[in-house]
Amino acid sequence: MISPNAALTLEESSLPSLDFSELIESNVLQKNPYLIYSMQKITLAEAEQKLLMQKQSLIFSVGYFIQSIAGVQDVDGSLINYNNSPRFQGVQLGISFPVFGRSGNKARNDAAKTQVLMQQKEQEYLQSHLQSELQQYTNEYNFWKNKVAFYQNTALPNAKSIVTNATRAYQSGDIGYVEYAQALQTNLDTQKGYLEAINSMNQMVITIQFSINQ
């Protein structure tokens, strides 16, 4: 039997809480690794399309040449000694045609264009999905943040007051040990709920930071 003058005391537990004050804007996800990879795929598809078009276009080339002769040469039956000075010069013109026909080129162009559009739509869908997901995470974070504030401002002070009043009443003999133990249990349950709320809020902060690659 516990003496009425030997009231139990329980130390309050504490858990550090993380804070997240980042505004949810359309560009906050630009550092998301999945979105970055999706954008890189668009860039690659556009580069492949551009390269294909270059291969299918006409290619013109211009070349200039100059040539010299050194030594004795027979020119129309006469021997002439050349001293290595430039003697001949000219211009070469060239044109390259695509290997495949017009119909084959069109099919390849359409396929490359479709690939670019597919990557763009995939990126748009991914960004929309991540934005919706991030908004959901933020709503959950705000829920737990408000709950933590409720515990700090209301629930914990009330539970502490209950224990204080119950301790005085138990020491004065106004209540029995069962009533006193119930007051202690209420305080324990309140502290446990507070720690669980902080943990849930911290988990949402970690999830949000991962989404925006912080």
Sine and cosine of phi, psi and omega as CSV:
sin_phi,cos_phi,sin_psi,cos_psi,sin_omega,cos_omega
0.00,0.00,0.79,-0.61,0.00,-1.00
-0.99,0.12,0.72,-0.69,0.00,-1.00
-0.93,0.37,0.61,-0.80,0.03,-1.00
-0.86,0.50,-0.41,0.91,-0.01,-1.00
-1.00,0.08,-0.09,1.00,-0.03,-1.00
-0.94,-0.35,0.91,0.42,-0.03,-1.00
-0.94,0.34,0.57,-0.82,0.03,-1.00
-0.97,0.23,0.57,-0.82,0.08,-1.00
-0.82,-0.57,0.67,-0.74,-0.02,-1.00
-0.85,-0.53,0.78,-0.62,0.04,-1.00
-0.98,0.22,0.67,-0.74,0.02,-1.00
-0.97,0.25,0.69,-0.72,0.02,-1.00
-1.00,0.01,0.46,-0.89,0.02,-1.00
-0.70,-0.71,0.50,-0.87,0.02,-1.00
-0.63,-0.78,0.80,-0.59,-0.02,-1.00
-0.90,0.44,0.65,-0.76,0.00,-1.00
-0.95,-0.31,0.62,-0.78,0.07,-1.00
-1.00,0.06,0.44,-0.90,-0.02,-1.00
-0.86,-0.51,0.59,-0.81,0.05,-1.00
-0.66,-0.75,0.90,-0.44,-0.03,-1.00
-0.84,-0.54,0.27,0.96,-0.02,-1.00
-0.93,0.38,0.75,-0.66,0.06,-1.00
-0.96,0.26,0.67,-0.74,0.00,-1.00
-1.00,0.08,0.99,-0.15,0.01,-1.00
-0.90,-0.43,0.18,-0.98,-0.08,-1.00
-0.91,0.41,-0.45,0.89,-0.07,-1.00
-0.99,-0.15,0.07,1.00,-0.06,-1.00
-0.95,0.32,-0.33,0.95,-0.04,-1.00
-1.00,-0.02,0.05,1.00,-0.09,-1.00
-0.89,0.45,-0.32,0.95,0.01,-1.00
-1.00,-0.09,0.02,1.00,0.04,-1.00
-0.89,0.45,0.78,-0.62,-0.08,-1.00
-0.87,0.49,-0.59,0.81,0.01,-1.00
-0.93,0.37,-0.62,0.79,0.00,-1.00
-0.95,0.32,-0.61,0.79,0.06,-1.00
-0.87,0.48,-0.69,0.72,0.02,-1.00
-0.89,0.45,-0.64,0.77,0.01,-1.00
-0.90,0.44,-0.64,0.77,0.03,-1.00
-0.92,0.39,-0.59,0.81,0.05,-1.00
-0.90,0.43,-0.57,0.82,0.03,-1.00
-0.92,0.39,-0.57,0.82,0.07,-1.00
-0.91,0.42,-0.72,0.70,0.01,-1.00
-0.86,0.50,-0.65,0.76,0.01,-1.00
-0.91,0.41,-0.69,0.73,0.01,-1.00
-0.90,0.44,-0.64,0.77,0.03,-1.00
-0.92,0.39,-0.62,0.78,0.03,-1.00
-0.91,0.42,-0.64,0.76,0.02,-1.00
-0.92,0.40,-0.62,0.79,0.04,-1.00
-0.90,0.43,-0.68,0.73,0.01,-1.00
-0.90,0.43,-0.66,0.75,0.01,-1.00
-0.90,0.43,-0.64,0.77,0.01,-1.00
-0.90,0.44,-0.65,0.76,0.00,-1.00
-0.92,0.39,-0.59,0.81,0.03,-1.00
-0.92,0.40,-0.62,0.78,0.01,-1.00
-0.92,0.39,-0.47,0.88,-0.08,-1.00
-1.00,0.00,-0.15,0.99,-0.03,-1.00
-1.00,0.04,0.36,-0.93,0.06,-1.00
-0.93,0.36,0.67,-0.74,0.00,-1.00
-0.89,-0.45,0.88,-0.47,0.03,-1.00
-0.98,-0.18,0.60,-0.80,0.02,-1.00
-0.71,-0.71,0.58,-0.82,0.01,-1.00
-0.77,-0.64,0.75,-0.67,0.01,-1.00
-0.74,-0.67,0.62,-0.79,0.02,-1.00
-0.88,-0.47,0.70,-0.72,-0.01,-1.00
-0.74,-0.67,0.45,-0.89,0.07,-1.00
-0.61,-0.79,0.67,-0.75,-0.11,-0.99
-0.70,-0.71,0.56,-0.83,0.03,-1.00
-0.82,-0.57,0.36,-0.93,0.02,-1.00
-0.79,-0.61,0.68,-0.73,0.03,-1.00
-0.82,-0.57,0.65,-0.76,0.05,-1.00
0.96,-0.27,-0.09,-1.00,-0.04,-1.00
-1.00,0.07,0.77,-0.64,0.01,-1.00
-0.78,-0.62,0.55,-0.83,0.04,-1.00
-1.00,0.00,0.94,-0.35,-0.01,-1.00
-0.88,-0.47,0.95,-0.30,0.01,-1.00
0.81,0.58,0.67,0.74,0.07,-1.00
1.00,0.08,-0.04,1.00,0.02,-1.00
-0.92,-0.38,0.64,-0.77,0.02,-1.00
-1.00,0.02,0.83,-0.55,-0.02,-1.00
-0.83,-0.56,0.72,-0.69,0.00,-1.00
-0.99,-0.13,0.91,-0.41,0.00,-1.00
-1.00,-0.04,0.59,-0.81,-0.09,-1.00
-0.95,-0.30,0.46,0.89,0.09,-1.00
0.96,0.27,0.22,0.98,0.08,-1.00
-0.98,0.22,0.50,-0.87,0.03,-1.00
-0.83,0.56,0.79,-0.62,-0.07,-1.00
-0.88,-0.47,-0.57,0.82,-0.12,-0.99
-0.81,-0.59,0.63,-0.77,0.07,-1.00
-0.52,-0.85,0.38,-0.92,-0.04,-1.00
-0.14,-0.99,0.02,-1.00,-0.04,-1.00
-0.78,-0.62,0.68,-0.73,0.06,-1.00
-0.92,-0.40,0.76,-0.65,0.04,-1.00
-0.92,-0.39,0.65,-0.76,0.01,-1.00
-0.62,-0.79,0.40,-0.92,0.04,-1.00
-0.60,-0.80,0.70,-0.71,0.00,-1.00
-0.92,-0.39,0.67,-0.75,0.00,-1.00
-0.94,-0.33,0.52,-0.85,0.09,-1.00
-0.88,0.47,0.54,-0.84,-0.06,-1.00
-0.95,0.32,-0.67,0.74,-0.09,-1.00
-1.00,0.04,0.33,-0.95,0.00,-1.00
-0.97,0.25,0.07,-1.00,-0.05,-1.00
-0.88,0.47,-0.66,0.75,-0.03,-1.00
-0.91,0.41,-0.65,0.76,0.03,-1.00
-0.91,0.41,-0.63,0.78,0.03,-1.00
-0.91,0.42,-0.65,0.76,0.00,-1.00
-0.89,0.46,-0.67,0.74,0.00,-1.00
-0.89,0.46,-0.66,0.75,0.00,-1.00
-0.93,0.36,-0.61,0.79,0.05,-1.00
-0.90,0.43,-0.68,0.74,0.02,-1.00
-0.90,0.44,-0.65,0.76,0.01,-1.00
-0.91,0.41,-0.66,0.75,0.01,-1.00
-0.92,0.40,-0.66,0.75,0.03,-1.00
-0.90,0.44,-0.66,0.75,0.03,-1.00
-0.89,0.46,-0.63,0.78,0.01,-1.00
-0.89,0.45,-0.65,0.76,0.04,-1.00
-0.89,0.45,-0.71,0.70,-0.01,-1.00
-0.89,0.45,-0.63,0.78,0.03,-1.00
-0.89,0.46,-0.70,0.72,0.00,-1.00
-0.91,0.41,-0.60,0.80,0.02,-1.00
-0.92,0.39,-0.68,0.73,0.02,-1.00
-0.91,0.41,-0.62,0.78,0.03,-1.00
-0.89,0.45,-0.65,0.76,0.02,-1.00
-0.92,0.40,-0.65,0.76,0.02,-1.00
-0.90,0.44,-0.68,0.73,0.01,-1.00
-0.90,0.43,-0.69,0.72,-0.02,-1.00
-0.89,0.45,-0.68,0.73,0.00,-1.00
-0.91,0.42,-0.66,0.75,0.03,-1.00
-0.90,0.44,-0.67,0.74,0.01,-1.00
-0.90,0.43,-0.70,0.71,-0.01,-1.00
-0.92,0.39,-0.60,0.80,0.02,-1.00
-0.91,0.42,-0.69,0.72,0.03,-1.00
-0.90,0.43,-0.66,0.75,0.01,-1.00
-0.91,0.42,-0.68,0.74,0.00,-1.00
-0.90,0.43,-0.62,0.79,0.04,-1.00
-0.90,0.43,-0.62,0.78,0.05,-1.00
-0.90,0.43,-0.69,0.72,0.04,-1.00
-0.87,0.49,-0.65,0.76,-0.02,-1.00
-0.91,0.41,-0.63,0.77,0.05,-1.00
-0.89,0.45,-0.67,0.75,0.02,-1.00
-0.91,0.41,-0.64,0.77,0.04,-1.00
-0.88,0.48,-0.71,0.71,0.01,-1.00
-0.89,0.45,-0.59,0.81,0.04,-1.00
-0.87,0.49,-0.77,0.64,-0.03,-1.00
-0.94,0.33,-0.54,0.84,0.05,-1.00
-0.89,0.45,-0.68,0.74,0.04,-1.00
-0.91,0.41,-0.59,0.81,0.01,-1.00
-0.93,0.37,-0.65,0.76,0.06,-1.00
-0.87,0.49,-0.68,0.73,0.02,-1.00
-0.89,0.46,-0.62,0.79,0.04,-1.00
-0.89,0.46,-0.70,0.72,0.03,-1.00
-0.89,0.46,-0.70,0.72,-0.06,-1.00
-0.92,0.38,-0.63,0.78,-0.12,-0.99
-1.00,-0.03,-0.44,0.90,-0.12,-0.99
-0.80,-0.59,-0.87,0.49,-0.17,-0.99
-0.89,0.45,-0.76,0.66,-0.03,-1.00
-0.91,0.42,-0.72,0.69,0.06,-1.00
-0.87,0.50,-0.63,0.78,0.02,-1.00
-0.91,0.41,-0.68,0.73,0.01,-1.00
-0.90,0.44,-0.63,0.77,0.02,-1.00
-0.91,0.41,-0.63,0.77,0.04,-1.00
-0.91,0.41,-0.62,0.78,0.03,-1.00
-0.88,0.47,-0.70,0.72,0.00,-1.00
-0.91,0.42,-0.67,0.75,0.00,-1.00
-0.88,0.47,-0.73,0.68,0.00,-1.00
-0.92,0.40,-0.64,0.77,0.00,-1.00
-0.92,0.39,-0.59,0.80,0.02,-1.00
-0.89,0.45,-0.71,0.71,0.02,-1.00
-0.90,0.45,-0.69,0.72,-0.01,-1.00
-0.92,0.40,-0.60,0.80,0.02,-1.00
-0.93,0.37,-0.65,0.76,0.01,-1.00
-0.93,0.37,-0.51,0.86,0.02,-1.00
-1.00,0.06,-0.10,1.00,0.02,-1.00
1.00,0.09,0.16,0.99,-0.03,-1.00
-0.97,0.26,-0.46,0.89,0.06,-1.00
-0.78,-0.63,0.34,-0.94,0.01,-1.00
-1.00,0.00,-0.02,-1.00,-0.06,-1.00
-0.92,0.39,-0.55,0.83,-0.03,-1.00
-0.89,0.46,-0.72,0.69,0.02,-1.00
-0.90,0.43,-0.62,0.78,0.02,-1.00
-0.91,0.41,-0.67,0.74,0.02,-1.00
-0.90,0.43,-0.58,0.81,0.05,-1.00
-0.90,0.43,-0.62,0.79,0.04,-1.00
-0.90,0.43,-0.66,0.75,0.05,-1.00
-0.90,0.44,-0.64,0.77,0.01,-1.00
-0.91,0.42,-0.63,0.78,0.05,-1.00
-0.87,0.49,-0.66,0.75,0.03,-1.00
-0.91,0.42,-0.68,0.74,0.03,-1.00
-0.88,0.47,-0.71,0.71,0.00,-1.00
-0.89,0.46,-0.61,0.79,0.01,-1.00
-0.91,0.41,-0.70,0.71,0.03,-1.00
-0.90,0.43,-0.63,0.77,0.03,-1.00
-0.89,0.46,-0.71,0.71,0.02,-1.00
-0.89,0.46,-0.58,0.81,0.03,-1.00
-0.91,0.42,-0.72,0.70,0.02,-1.00
-0.90,0.43,-0.62,0.78,0.03,-1.00
-0.91,0.41,-0.60,0.80,0.02,-1.00
-0.92,0.40,-0.67,0.74,0.05,-1.00
-0.89,0.45,-0.68,0.74,0.01,-1.00
-0.88,0.47,-0.69,0.73,0.02,-1.00
-0.90,0.43,-0.65,0.76,0.03,-1.00
-0.91,0.42,-0.67,0.74,0.02,-1.00
-0.90,0.44,-0.62,0.78,0.03,-1.00
-0.89,0.45,-0.61,0.79,0.02,-1.00
-0.94,0.35,-0.58,0.82,0.06,-1.00
-0.89,0.46,-0.69,0.72,0.02,-1.00
-0.89,0.46,-0.68,0.74,0.01,-1.00
-0.89,0.46,-0.68,0.73,0.01,-1.00
-0.91,0.41,-0.68,0.73,0.00,-1.00
-0.89,0.46,-0.58,0.81,0.06,-1.00
-0.92,0.40,-0.64,0.77,-0.04,-1.00
-0.89,0.45,-0.58,0.81,-0.03,-1.00
-0.97,-0.24,0.21,0.98,0.12,-0.99
0.84,0.54,0.75,0.67,0.07,-1.00
-1.00,-0.08,0.00,0.00,0.00,0.00
